[in-house]
Amino acid sequence: MDAVKESRLDEGLARIFGIAPDKAGVNLDAIRTKAAVSLAAYGKLLAELFARQKLPVPPPVQLQWWGEGSRIQVIGNHPDKLRIEVLLNGDGELVEAFKELELLHEIMRNAEQGSQFTDLSQHFNLGITSTGPLAFYTD
């Protein structure tokens, strides 16, 4: 049995972090780095998309996964809320990248909290601001 399977590291995580099948382990610093790089890249993609579509930022855009509809939703009263949702959910790569960001931040959060209880009522959010993207949790 290879080291990845022995360490119970999911093959998907091994792929995300570029771990060879004969190597084991992912440290928290690697996850933080991957999350930061992915957040910056996703923020850049959205900033370029918004600029091409003439979508103003500010006001900031708060994005969250809507589990009931299996899609990205804009939280709040952004004037272009529906248009942004159509643009984002119409692009499978943007949806997939959002879910990957959410996964990375959930892994980091759970690893940092260790055995502490994780509040399941909190939701991952992605904020798109004029100064760049940010990831945060809300109730």
Summary of the structure (lengths in Angstrom):
residues: 139
radius of gyration: 16.6
end to end distance: 41.6
largest distance: 54.3
contacts: 350
relative contact order: 0.16
helix: 48%
strand: 18%
